[in-house]
């Protein structure tokens, strides 16, 4: 039972996930993920390197710092926990590690934004940069996986302890209907987004940006851009891109990425220290 201004509401459980629950989550997505977020109601598959396919219900990006992106799975508590919900989430974790899946999602979101003139103008105003470049950089970050569920049961509480080890967040989205008018709804949930108060410390002089070794995410994003421009990617090209004089730092970073299976290194020629290499995405 929920009482608002003396009016009683009773707990309501949606029976149809697609027709009843999904639209409510989408409608209140800004209250869940933040005012500067955008909910993409697109069903695009994630495919792991081994070929395992899964399809999330939606993707969400935030357009204010710290920029984040979310893989969203809307679920009903009536669904089997161990045979449906948990396997689905584990497939997401496996699928999002595939760089090809990340690039496909980036392209889907870019098309969604680019084909909506109002949305495109809004996004560009919020981020202050080109949309494609922004998405490339954003999706090179690790995604946050969120389960939005109508009720957290005892069984789901047990599963939460397991899923939290993978950084999975669960939002309980309860719906109540007015006793004397069931078309009137009230919703109860804990937002993922908490507005930050402006710190006085940050109001002084702007901090000087320190240039050092580019992160793996920055390198992968740069490689996508350079490859799209048809350029052959070498350590010299990357050194010029990041405006650094230390070619050794770039080469060391590339060896690490190759070892992690995120890029390929091909030898162009030369001997000893004069060997030349080209770097490619998988």
Backbone as CSV, one residue per row, in Angstrom:
resi,resn,N_x,N_y,N_z,CA_x,CA_y,CA_z,C_x,C_y,C_z
1,UNK,0.837,-1.199,0.000,0.000,0.000,0.000,0.872,1.250,0.000
2,UNK,0.458,2.227,-0.786,1.155,3.509,-0.862,0.109,4.602,-0.714
3,UNK,0.382,5.578,0.145,-0.568,6.674,0.365,0.093,7.983,-0.043
4,UNK,-0.534,8.707,-0.981,-0.028,9.996,-1.446,-1.120,11.035,-1.258
5,UNK,-0.850,12.025,-0.407,-1.831,13.079,-0.114,-3.173,12.499,0.296
6,UNK,-3.130,11.431,1.094,-4.353,10.829,1.613,-5.041,9.872,0.651
7,UNK,-4.494,9.716,-0.545,-5.094,8.825,-1.551,-4.324,7.499,-1.572
8,UNK,-5.070,6.416,-1.532,-4.449,5.092,-1.460,-4.147,4.520,-2.851
9,UNK,-2.954,3.934,-2.943,-2.532,3.242,-4.163,-2.150,1.816,-3.792
10,UNK,-2.474,0.876,-4.655,-2.114,-0.518,-4.409,-1.068,-0.973,-5.429
11,UNK,-0.213,-1.923,-5.005,0.848,-2.430,-5.866,0.255,-3.115,-7.090
12,UNK,0.838,-2.814,-8.247,0.364,-3.383,-9.512,1.523,-4.073,-10.200
13,UNK,1.283,-5.285,-10.685,2.323,-6.051,-11.370,1.989,-6.152,-12.849
14,UNK,2.846,-5.625,-13.721,2.582,-5.738,-15.163,2.625,-7.190,-15.606
15,UNK,1.728,-7.546,-16.506,1.658,-8.919,-17.003,2.418,-9.079,-18.321
16,UNK,2.449,-8.010,-19.103,3.104,-8.051,-20.413,4.336,-7.144,-20.374
17,UNK,5.515,-7.746,-20.429,6.759,-6.966,-20.321,6.907,-5.964,-21.454
18,UNK,6.669,-6.417,-22.687,6.880,-5.574,-23.860,5.872,-4.432,-23.931
19,UNK,4.611,-4.715,-23.694,3.558,-3.718,-23.889,3.319,-2.840,-22.662
20,UNK,3.586,-3.362,-21.468,3.257,-2.606,-20.254,4.487,-2.071,-19.525
21,UNK,5.514,-2.914,-19.360,6.660,-2.514,-18.530,7.674,-1.668,-19.296
22,UNK,8.046,-2.086,-20.488,9.048,-1.350,-21.273,8.679,0.118,-21.489
23,UNK,7.420,0.422,-21.896,7.068,1.831,-22.116,7.190,2.688,-20.856
24,UNK,6.927,2.108,-19.687,7.037,2.876,-18.446,8.494,3.198,-18.132
25,UNK,9.364,2.219,-18.334,10.795,2.449,-18.080,11.316,3.526,-19.028
26,UNK,10.921,3.454,-20.288,11.351,4.460,-21.260,10.828,5.838,-20.879
27,UNK,9.578,5.919,-20.469,8.954,7.201,-20.114,9.685,7.879,-18.957
28,UNK,10.149,7.085,-17.997,10.801,7.649,-16.809,12.324,7.430,-16.822
29,UNK,12.871,7.232,-18.013,14.308,6.955,-18.112,15.169,8.117,-17.606
30,UNK,14.716,9.341,-17.839,15.501,10.499,-17.371,15.504,10.592,-15.847
31,UNK,14.430,10.113,-15.227,14.389,10.075,-13.757,15.269,8.948,-13.223
32,UNK,15.471,7.911,-14.016,16.314,6.782,-13.593,17.788,7.064,-13.849
33,UNK,18.110,7.499,-15.078,19.509,7.640,-15.502,20.037,9.072,-15.440
34,UNK,19.156,10.043,-15.296,19.598,11.434,-15.213,18.939,12.304,-16.263
35,UNK,18.783,13.582,-15.953,18.117,14.512,-16.856,18.849,14.647,-18.181
36,UNK,20.161,14.474,-18.176,20.957,14.631,-19.393,21.206,13.291,-20.089
37,UNK,20.350,12.320,-19.843,20.512,11.013,-20.473,19.554,10.893,-21.650
38,UNK,19.860,9.939,-22.533,18.927,9.639,-23.629,18.791,8.128,-23.751
39,UNK,17.554,7.686,-23.839,17.198,6.273,-23.887,16.967,5.866,-25.342
40,UNK,17.755,4.918,-25.836,17.618,4.435,-27.203,16.865,3.106,-27.179
41,UNK,15.630,3.145,-27.633,14.795,1.948,-27.638,15.072,1.153,-28.906
42,UNK,16.291,0.619,-28.990,16.700,-0.156,-30.169,17.133,-1.545,-29.722
43,UNK,16.725,-2.528,-30.465,17.070,-3.917,-30.155,18.209,-4.357,-31.074
44,UNK,19.441,-4.103,-30.654,20.586,-4.505,-31.467,21.380,-5.579,-30.727
45,UNK,21.704,-6.627,-31.437,22.336,-7.782,-30.803,23.787,-7.517,-30.416
46,UNK,24.190,-8.154,-29.332,25.593,-8.218,-28.927,26.075,-9.622,-29.283
47,UNK,27.244,-9.680,-29.906,27.768,-10.980,-30.307,29.178,-11.153,-29.769
48,UNK,29.403,-12.186,-28.969,30.717,-12.439,-28.406,31.653,-12.973,-29.485
49,UNK,32.944,-13.028,-29.173,33.922,-13.543,-30.139,33.655,-15.000,-30.492
50,UNK,33.017,-15.711,-29.579,32.721,-17.120,-29.836,31.388,-17.310,-30.554
51,UNK,30.690,-16.184,-30.828,29.448,-16.264,-31.599,28.182,-16.305,-30.779
52,UNK,28.278,-16.147,-29.451,27.084,-16.159,-28.598,26.350,-14.822,-28.748
53,UNK,25.057,-14.889,-29.046,24.274,-13.691,-29.347,23.293,-13.392,-28.213
54,UNK,23.163,-12.108,-27.885,22.166,-11.657,-26.909,21.639,-10.306,-27.385
55,UNK,20.416,-9.961,-26.981,19.802,-8.712,-27.430,19.263,-7.939,-26.224
56,UNK,19.933,-6.866,-25.817,19.436,-6.026,-24.718,18.159,-5.305,-25.137
57,UNK,17.444,-4.778,-24.155,16.196,-4.063,-24.446,16.447,-2.626,-24.888
58,UNK,17.547,-2.021,-24.424,17.806,-0.626,-24.773,19.250,-0.259,-24.437
59,UNK,19.654,0.903,-24.940,20.949,1.494,-24.602,20.694,2.920,-24.134
60,UNK,21.477,3.355,-23.160,21.334,4.715,-22.632,22.698,5.374,-22.608
61,UNK,22.755,6.648,-23.016,23.986,7.422,-22.872,23.692,8.658,-22.043
62,UNK,24.676,9.119,-21.296,24.521,10.362,-20.552,25.336,11.442,-21.238
63,UNK,24.795,12.648,-21.267,25.384,13.753,-22.016,25.990,14.820,-21.123
64,UNK,26.258,14.461,-19.882,26.971,15.351,-18.967,28.030,14.532,-18.238
65,UNK,29.067,15.192,-17.790,30.172,14.491,-17.141,29.767,13.966,-15.786
66,UNK,30.255,12.787,-15.385,31.102,11.883,-16.172,30.248,11.128,-17.190
67,UNK,30.616,11.198,-18.460,29.841,10.541,-19.508,29.839,9.024,-19.277
68,UNK,28.658,8.422,-19.408,28.519,6.979,-19.212,27.605,6.418,-20.298
69,UNK,27.713,5.114,-20.508,26.718,4.457,-21.354,26.292,3.156,-20.702
70,UNK,25.036,2.819,-20.908,24.416,1.702,-20.215,23.803,0.712,-21.205
71,UNK,23.913,-0.552,-20.845,23.162,-1.610,-21.515,22.006,-1.933,-20.580
72,UNK,20.785,-1.847,-21.093,19.603,-1.958,-20.232,18.818,-3.233,-20.537
73,UNK,18.488,-3.944,-19.487,17.636,-5.121,-19.597,16.431,-4.923,-18.671
74,UNK,15.238,-4.825,-19.261,14.010,-4.679,-18.493,13.431,-6.066,-18.237
75,UNK,13.166,-6.349,-16.975,12.717,-7.691,-16.615,11.527,-7.649,-15.664
76,UNK,10.726,-8.703,-15.712,9.661,-8.908,-14.738,10.123,-9.937,-13.720
77,UNK,9.744,-9.740,-12.478,10.177,-10.646,-11.406,9.590,-12.044,-11.565
78,UNK,8.585,-12.169,-12.441,7.969,-13.476,-12.674,8.814,-14.352,-13.602
79,UNK,9.817,-13.742,-14.252,10.675,-14.525,-15.146,11.623,-15.412,-14.339
80,UNK,11.951,-16.587,-14.854,12.891,-17.473,-14.148,14.242,-16.775,-13.955
81,UNK,14.740,-16.761,-12.728,15.966,-16.026,-12.424,17.199,-16.738,-12.972
82,UNK,17.344,-18.014,-12.650,18.577,-18.723,-12.981,18.612,-19.265,-14.414
83,UNK,17.460,-19.455,-15.002,17.441,-19.993,-16.367,17.222,-18.913,-17.421
84,UNK,16.886,-17.695,-16.982,16.639,-16.629,-17.958,17.449,-15.361,-17.671
85,UNK,17.236,-14.750,-16.500,17.843,-13.449,-16.214,19.364,-13.536,-16.127
86,UNK,19.873,-14.462,-15.287,21.331,-14.565,-15.100,22.058,-14.922,-16.394
87,UNK,21.622,-15.954,-17.152,22.309,-16.266,-18.412,22.312,-15.090,-19.394
88,UNK,21.206,-14.328,-19.419,21.120,-13.191,-20.327,22.173,-12.139,-19.991
89,UNK,22.339,-11.851,-18.710,23.308,-10.843,-18.277,24.732,-11.310,-18.552
90,UNK,25.009,-12.572,-18.330,26.345,-13.103,-18.598,26.674,-13.032,-20.092
91,UNK,25.662,-13.200,-20.931,25.862,-13.060,-22.375,26.204,-11.610,-22.728
92,UNK,25.573,-10.647,-22.043,25.879,-9.232,-22.270,27.351,-8.959,-21.953
93,UNK,27.796,-9.485,-20.822,29.178,-9.252,-20.384,30.152,-9.798,-21.419
94,UNK,29.842,-10.974,-21.927,30.715,-11.587,-22.937,30.653,-10.826,-24.253
95,UNK,29.463,-10.427,-24.653,29.281,-9.756,-25.936,29.913,-8.389,-26.010
96,UNK,29.874,-7.633,-24.926,30.372,-6.260,-24.960,31.890,-6.210,-24.968
97,UNK,32.548,-7.318,-24.674,34.009,-7.361,-24.754,34.489,-7.421,-26.205
98,UNK,33.580,-7.731,-27.098,33.908,-7.812,-28.519,33.925,-6.406,-29.127
99,UNK,35.069,-5.954,-29.607,35.191,-4.605,-30.169,34.268,-4.405,-31.366
100,UNK,34.024,-5.461,-32.105,33.127,-5.343,-33.259,31.712,-4.997,-32.799
101,UNK,31.274,-5.596,-31.706,29.952,-5.278,-31.159,29.895,-3.822,-30.711
102,UNK,30.965,-3.350,-30.081,31.013,-1.952,-29.646,30.884,-1.002,-30.828
103,UNK,31.596,-1.314,-31.908,31.550,-0.444,-33.087,30.164,-0.461,-33.735
104,UNK,29.517,-1.627,-33.739,28.180,-1.721,-34.318,27.171,-0.903,-33.508
105,UNK,27.288,-0.958,-32.183,26.397,-0.174,-31.328,26.633,1.318,-31.557
106,UNK,27.908,1.697,-31.640,28.229,3.106,-31.914,27.557,3.579,-33.197
107,UNK,27.629,2.761,-34.241,27.056,3.150,-35.526,25.534,3.232,-35.460
108,UNK,24.917,2.302,-34.709,23.458,2.320,-34.559,23.019,3.586,-33.829
109,UNK,23.689,3.916,-32.738,23.325,5.111,-31.966,23.570,6.377,-32.781
110,UNK,24.658,6.380,-33.546,24.962,7.543,-34.392,23.849,7.747,-35.427
111,UNK,23.404,6.663,-36.039,22.318,6.773,-37.019,21.035,7.279,-36.371
112,UNK,20.741,6.780,-35.169,19.540,7.214,-34.453,19.586,8.724,-34.201
113,UNK,20.746,9.212,-33.800,20.901,10.650,-33.513,20.901,11.454,-34.810
114,UNK,21.625,10.980,-35.801,21.812,11.729,-37.043,20.519,11.869,-37.843
115,UNK,19.614,10.907,-37.699,18.357,10.942,-38.445,17.257,11.717,-37.727
116,UNK,17.558,12.220,-36.544,16.602,13.025,-35.781,17.206,14.413,-35.588
117,UNK,16.752,15.376,-36.380,17.361,16.707,-36.408,17.354,17.367,-35.028
118,UNK,16.244,17.237,-34.321,16.122,17.862,-33.000,17.053,17.196,-31.998
119,UNK,17.078,15.854,-32.022,17.946,15.122,-31.110,19.410,15.434,-31.403
120,UNK,19.771,15.482,-32.672,21.161,15.756,-33.055,21.592,17.129,-32.537
121,UNK,20.739,18.120,-32.711,21.065,19.476,-32.246,21.212,19.503,-30.727
122,UNK,20.330,18.760,-30.040,20.380,18.697,-28.580,21.680,18.047,-28.099
123,UNK,22.033,16.911,-28.719,23.252,16.187,-28.326,24.488,17.052,-28.566
124,UNK,24.566,17.668,-29.739,25.727,18.504,-30.073,25.863,19.680,-29.115
125,UNK,24.733,20.236,-28.706,24.760,21.355,-27.755,25.279,20.898,-26.395
126,UNK,24.857,19.708,-25.974,25.256,19.201,-24.659,26.725,18.811,-24.616
127,UNK,27.224,18.154,-25.664,28.596,17.618,-25.615,29.625,18.607,-26.144
128,UNK,29.191,19.550,-26.973,30.117,20.555,-27.490,31.155,20.005,-28.446
129,UNK,30.840,18.896,-29.111,31.784,18.307,-30.068,31.018,17.501,-31.105
130,UNK,31.752,16.908,-32.034,31.133,16.125,-33.095,30.600,14.804,-32.527
131,UNK,29.405,14.417,-32.940,28.700,13.280,-32.342,29.450,11.960,-32.538
132,UNK,29.927,11.701,-33.747,30.585,10.422,-34.031,31.828,10.245,-33.161
133,UNK,32.610,11.308,-33.066,33.823,11.243,-32.251,33.468,11.034,-30.773
134,UNK,32.419,11.728,-30.332,31.971,11.584,-28.943,31.556,10.145,-28.653
135,UNK,30.752,9.563,-29.539,30.291,8.186,-29.334,31.443,7.191,-29.380
136,UNK,32.399,7.424,-30.267,33.550,6.524,-30.363,34.319,6.504,-29.046
137,UNK,34.520,7.669,-28.492,35.248,7.766,-27.232,34.426,7.196,-26.081
138,UNK,33.133,7.508,-26.073,32.260,7.044,-24.993,32.172,5.520,-24.965
139,UNK,31.974,4.912,-26.125,31.786,3.464,-26.164,33.079,2.681,-26.025
140,UNK,34.211,3.397,-26.005,35.469,2.711,-25.707,35.600,2.485,-24.198
141,UNK,34.730,3.158,-23.420,34.689,2.932,-21.975,33.888,1.668,-21.693
142,UNK,34.106,1.096,-20.526,33.337,-0.093,-20.144,31.882,0.293,-19.904
143,UNK,30.985,-0.469,-20.487,29.554,-0.205,-20.321,29.092,-0.584,-18.922
144,UNK,28.064,0.098,-18.461,27.419,-0.277,-17.206,26.142,-1.040,-17.563
145,UNK,26.011,-2.227,-17.005,24.836,-3.051,-17.287,23.822,-2.861,-16.168
146,UNK,22.588,-2.534,-16.565,21.534,-2.236,-15.586,20.322,-3.121,-15.847
147,UNK,19.838,-3.737,-14.795,18.579,-4.489,-14.861,17.507,-3.636,-14.186
148,UNK,16.451,-3.322,-14.922,15.299,-2.624,-14.341,14.204,-3.665,-14.181
149,UNK,13.780,-3.881,-12.943,12.834,-4.971,-12.655,11.684,-4.453,-11.803
150,UNK,10.511,-5.035,-11.977,9.319,-4.518,-11.300,9.335,-4.782,-9.794
151,UNK,10.034,-5.824,-9.363,10.103,-6.126,-7.923,11.318,-6.997,-7.626
152,UNK,12.032,-6.671,-6.573,13.172,-7.492,-6.158,12.680,-8.527,-5.150
153,UNK,12.582,-9.765,-5.606,12.129,-10.853,-4.756,13.302,-11.403,-3.949
154,UNK,13.024,-12.342,-3.044,14.084,-12.944,-2.238,15.094,-13.670,-3.124
155,UNK,14.600,-14.330,-4.159,15.489,-15.054,-5.069,16.397,-14.082,-5.820
156,UNK,15.837,-12.946,-6.214,16.633,-11.943,-6.927,17.648,-11.303,-5.985
157,UNK,17.301,-11.166,-4.711,18.260,-10.647,-3.722,19.492,-11.539,-3.644
158,UNK,19.259,-12.852,-3.685,20.390,-13.798,-3.654,21.265,-13.632,-4.893
159,UNK,20.610,-13.440,-6.043,21.342,-13.287,-7.302,22.118,-11.966,-7.322
160,UNK,21.565,-10.950,-6.672,22.220,-9.630,-6.647,23.648,-9.738,-6.123
161,UNK,23.848,-10.557,-5.095,25.176,-10.702,-4.503,26.165,-11.234,-5.537
162,UNK,25.673,-12.100,-6.423,26.518,-12.667,-7.479,26.762,-11.637,-8.585
163,UNK,25.708,-10.968,-9.011,25.812,-10.024,-10.123,26.633,-8.791,-9.766
164,UNK,26.606,-8.394,-8.507,27.366,-7.214,-8.079,28.867,-7.398,-8.289
165,UNK,29.320,-8.652,-8.298,30.739,-8.925,-8.539,31.149,-8.491,-9.947
166,UNK,30.177,-8.432,-10.857,30.437,-8.022,-12.237,30.064,-6.551,-12.461
167,UNK,29.730,-5.854,-11.385,29.379,-4.439,-11.505,27.969,-4.201,-12.028
168,UNK,27.124,-5.232,-11.998,25.754,-5.093,-12.495,24.922,-4.309,-11.481
169,UNK,24.142,-3.350,-11.974,23.270,-2.565,-11.112,21.817,-2.970,-11.340
170,UNK,21.060,-3.031,-10.260,19.652,-3.429,-10.356,18.768,-2.312,-9.809
171,UNK,17.791,-1.904,-10.616,16.844,-0.860,-10.218,15.474,-1.506,-10.041
172,UNK,14.943,-1.406,-8.832,13.588,-1.901,-8.579,12.604,-0.791,-8.953
173,UNK,11.770,-1.049,-9.954,10.828,-0.054,-10.473,9.405,-0.544,-10.167
174,UNK,8.896,-0.135,-9.007,7.561,-0.568,-8.578,6.490,0.372,-9.122
175,UNK,5.361,-0.205,-9.448,4.239,0.585,-9.955,3.019,0.357,-9.069
176,UNK,2.356,1.453,-8.724,1.135,1.404,-7.914,0.002,2.042,-8.707
177,UNK,-1.227,1.532,-8.514,-2.400,2.121,-9.174,-3.349,2.664,-8.118
178,UNK,-3.987,3.744,-8.470,-4.940,4.374,-7.538,-6.145,3.456,-7.342
179,UNK,-6.552,3.283,-6.082,-7.612,2.321,-5.778,-8.922,2.643,-6.482
180,UNK,-9.265,3.919,-6.569,-10.558,4.296,-7.144,-10.459,4.669,-8.626
181,UNK,-9.235,4.621,-9.173,-9.054,4.956,-10.589,-7.756,4.307,-11.079
182,UNK,-7.851,3.107,-11.605,-6.673,2.304,-11.911,-5.850,2.800,-13.096
183,UNK,-6.359,3.800,-13.804,-5.575,4.383,-14.893,-4.532,5.377,-14.382
184,UNK,-4.623,5.724,-13.088,-3.671,6.658,-12.482,-2.570,5.851,-11.794
185,UNK,-1.338,6.057,-12.212,-0.202,5.294,-11.695,0.717,6.156,-10.842
186,UNK,1.411,5.496,-9.938,2.509,6.113,-9.177,3.665,5.123,-9.210
187,UNK,4.877,5.641,-9.315,6.043,4.762,-9.439,7.038,5.031,-8.314
188,UNK,7.680,3.971,-7.866,8.663,4.078,-6.784,9.952,3.388,-7.219
189,UNK,11.061,4.147,-7.216,12.357,3.577,-7.605,13.460,4.502,-7.092
190,UNK,14.652,3.953,-7.029,15.824,4.725,-6.613,16.642,5.064,-7.849
191,UNK,16.806,6.359,-8.171,17.559,6.744,-9.375,19.017,6.322,-9.295
192,UNK,19.595,6.086,-10.459,21.028,5.789,-10.535,21.839,7.073,-10.504
193,UNK,21.182,8.169,-10.875,21.865,9.445,-11.034,21.572,10.345,-9.841
194,UNK,22.622,10.887,-9.242,22.472,11.840,-8.141,23.156,13.140,-8.550
195,UNK,22.402,14.231,-8.700,23.016,15.508,-9.094,24.093,15.927,-8.107
196,UNK,25.217,16.390,-8.651,26.311,16.845,-7.800,26.249,18.352,-7.597
197,UNK,26.491,18.764,-6.375,26.560,20.194,-6.114,27.887,20.726,-6.613
198,UNK,27.850,21.940,-7.119,29.066,22.548,-7.650,30.042,22.842,-6.526
199,UNK,31.230,22.350,-6.653,32.246,22.547,-5.623,32.918,23.900,-5.779
200,UNK,33.117,24.595,-4.671,33.780,25.889,-4.722,35.226,25.757,-5.167
201,UNK,35.813,24.621,-4.852,37.218,24.407,-5.207,37.404,24.451,-6.716
202,UNK,36.384,23.959,-7.452,36.504,23.883,-8.905,36.225,25.209,-9.595
203,UNK,35.868,26.237,-8.832,35.504,27.504,-9.434,36.697,28.418,-9.662
204,UNK,37.896,27.974,-9.299,39.081,28.801,-9.475,39.622,28.722,-10.877
205,UNK,40.922,28.822,-10.991,41.546,28.773,-12.308,41.448,27.370,-12.893
206,UNK,41.295,27.285,-14.212,41.230,25.949,-14.838,42.539,25.209,-14.673
207,UNK,42.413,23.881,-14.481,43.608,23.068,-14.295,44.346,22.916,-15.622
208,UNK,45.663,22.883,-15.548,46.454,22.665,-16.744,46.403,21.195,-17.116
209,UNK,46.200,20.957,-18.377,46.123,19.572,-18.851,47.525,19.009,-18.995
210,UNK,47.744,17.861,-18.391,49.045,17.208,-18.465,49.008,16.127,-19.529
211,UNK,49.948,16.208,-20.438,50.019,15.210,-21.493,50.984,14.108,-21.109
212,UNK,50.513,12.900,-21.225,51.368,11.758,-20.940,51.030,10.643,-21.905
213,UNK,51.170,9.415,-21.456,50.847,8.281,-22.304,49.344,8.236,-22.526
214,UNK,48.892,8.179,-23.794,47.451,8.076,-24.053,46.913,6.757,-23.502
215,UNK,45.668,6.761,-23.057,45.056,5.546,-22.528,44.744,4.582,-23.663
216,UNK,44.492,3.323,-23.303,44.124,2.328,-24.312,42.858,2.757,-25.048
217,UNK,41.895,3.328,-24.306,40.644,3.771,-24.913,40.900,4.868,-25.938
218,UNK,41.780,5.810,-25.607,42.090,6.897,-26.516,42.787,6.375,-27.779
219,UNK,43.669,5.401,-27.605,44.376,4.838,-28.754,43.415,4.110,-29.686
220,UNK,42.506,3.288,-29.125,41.557,2.543,-29.943,40.615,3.483,-30.686
221,UNK,40.192,4.541,-30.014,39.327,5.531,-30.662,40.061,6.227,-31.801
222,UNK,41.328,6.589,-31.551,42.141,7.246,-32.585,42.338,6.319,-33.781
223,UNK,42.561,5.035,-33.519,42.760,4.073,-34.603,41.516,3.952,-35.471
224,UNK,40.338,3.972,-34.842,39.092,3.906,-35.606,38.959,5.114,-36.523
225,UNK,39.296,6.282,-35.991,39.203,7.506,-36.785,40.197,7.487,-37.941
226,UNK,41.431,7.105,-37.644,42.470,7.083,-38.677,42.175,6.035,-39.746
227,UNK,41.667,4.887,-39.286,41.339,3.821,-40.231,40.189,4.246,-41.132
228,UNK,39.200,4.975,-40.562,38.072,5.468,-41.350,38.534,6.476,-42.401
229,UNK,39.631,7.179,-42.095,40.196,8.156,-43.038,41.102,7.504,-44.069
230,UNK,41.264,6.178,-43.964,42.059,5.442,-44.932,43.557,5.534,-44.714
231,UNK,43.967,5.904,-43.515,45.396,6.061,-43.231,46.013,4.754,-42.750
232,UNK,47.284,4.551,-43.109,48.042,3.420,-42.574,48.530,3.807,-41.188
233,UNK,48.203,2.999,-40.202,48.472,3.368,-38.812,49.829,2.823,-38.372
234,UNK,50.762,3.728,-38.145,52.084,3.378,-37.641,52.315,4.142,-36.345
235,UNK,53.413,3.845,-35.672,53.715,4.557,-34.426,53.946,6.046,-34.695
236,UNK,54.510,6.365,-35.852,54.737,7.770,-36.207,53.415,8.507,-36.386
237,UNK,52.461,7.855,-37.064,51.143,8.459,-37.279,50.445,8.691,-35.937
238,UNK,50.531,7.707,-35.049,49.908,7.845,-33.729,50.624,8.891,-32.890
239,UNK,51.942,8.943,-33.012,52.718,9.941,-32.267,52.301,11.350,-32.696
240,UNK,52.124,11.552,-33.992,51.690,12.858,-34.488,50.263,13.170,-34.044
241,UNK,49.413,12.124,-34.031,48.019,12.313,-33.636,47.919,12.797,-32.188
242,UNK,48.721,12.181,-31.316,48.684,12.539,-29.896,49.686,13.639,-29.528
243,UNK,50.395,14.133,-30.542,51.341,15.231,-30.358,52.348,14.931,-29.244
244,UNK,52.941,13.759,-29.349,53.975,13.371,-28.399,55.249,13.021,-29.156
245,UNK,56.394,13.281,-28.551,57.669,13.000,-29.201,58.189,11.603,-28.875
246,UNK,57.570,10.957,-27.923,58.062,9.666,-27.446,57.404,8.516,-28.206
247,UNK,58.075,8.053,-29.268,57.541,6.945,-30.060,57.567,5.636,-29.275
248,UNK,58.536,5.499,-28.373,58.651,4.278,-27.577,57.435,4.033,-26.699
249,UNK,56.866,5.116,-26.165,55.673,4.986,-25.321,54.514,4.437,-26.135
250,UNK,54.387,4.932,-27.375,53.318,4.453,-28.251,53.508,2.976,-28.569
251,UNK,54.745,2.597,-28.902,55.008,1.190,-29.248,54.732,0.258,-28.068
252,UNK,55.093,0.720,-26.894,54.857,-0.093,-25.695,53.360,-0.291,-25.476
253,UNK,52.595,0.778,-25.679,51.142,0.691,-25.523,50.535,-0.255,-26.551
254,UNK,51.052,-0.203,-27.785,50.512,-1.051,-28.837,50.808,-2.525,-28.584
255,UNK,51.981,-2.811,-28.029,52.304,-4.204,-27.690,51.342,-4.734,-26.635
256,UNK,51.009,-3.869,-25.681,50.058,-4.269,-24.643,48.674,-4.542,-25.217
257,UNK,48.231,-3.704,-26.151,46.924,-3.894,-26.782,46.905,-5.163,-27.638
258,UNK,48.019,-5.423,-28.311,48.108,-6.631,-29.134,48.053,-7.880,-28.257
259,UNK,48.740,-7.816,-27.124,48.759,-8.952,-26.198,47.361,-9.235,-25.664
260,UNK,46.570,-8.148,-25.504,45.198,-8.285,-24.994,44.221,-8.676,-26.100
261,UNK,44.718,-8.785,-27.345,43.875,-9.199,-28.457,43.002,-8.097,-29.032
262,UNK,43.311,-6.834,-28.687,42.463,-5.728,-29.137,42.926,-5.135,-30.466
263,UNK,44.179,-5.383,-30.852,44.689,-4.932,-32.148,45.589,-6.019,-32.736
264,UNK,45.958,-5.852,-34.023,46.936,-6.733,-34.671,48.141,-5.910,-35.087
265,UNK,49.314,-6.486,-34.967,50.549,-5.825,-35.395,51.127,-6.599,-36.571
266,UNK,51.380,-5.873,-37.669,51.975,-6.504,-38.852,53.295,-5.813,-39.179
267,UNK,54.277,-6.615,-39.542,55.611,-6.072,-39.843,55.678,-5.593,-41.286
268,UNK,56.177,-4.360,-41.459,56.301,-3.784,-42.796,57.661,-4.053,-43.422
269,UNK,58.678,-4.171,-42.589,60.023,-4.381,-43.116,61.057,-3.736,-42.222
270,UNK,62.325,-3.786,-42.634,63.396,-3.222,-41.830,64.039,-4.275,-40.958
271,UNK,65.155,-3.914,-40.342,65.867,-4.848,-39.475,66.207,-4.191,-38.143
272,UNK,66.283,-5.051,-37.112,66.686,-4.572,-35.782,65.798,-3.451,-35.288
273,UNK,66.456,-2.366,-34.823,65.696,-1.233,-34.285,64.982,-0.440,-35.371
274,UNK,65.327,-0.728,-36.636,64.727,0.012,-37.738,63.523,-0.709,-38.344
275,UNK,63.045,-1.727,-37.651,61.864,-2.433,-38.123,60.649,-1.506,-38.059
276,UNK,59.780,-1.636,-39.064,58.570,-0.814,-39.109,57.349,-1.706,-38.975
277,UNK,56.375,-1.205,-38.242,55.168,-1.995,-37.989,53.932,-1.175,-38.340
278,UNK,52.878,-1.879,-38.712,51.585,-1.244,-38.952,50.582,-1.884,-37.981
279,UNK,49.670,-1.054,-37.470,48.714,-1.511,-36.472,47.315,-1.521,-37.073
280,UNK,46.576,-2.592,-36.793,45.221,-2.729,-37.342,44.254,-3.207,-36.265
281,UNK,42.992,-2.781,-36.404,41.938,-3.282,-35.510,41.505,-4.657,-35.986
282,UNK,41.013,-5.508,-35.094,40.594,-6.859,-35.489,39.491,-6.820,-36.540
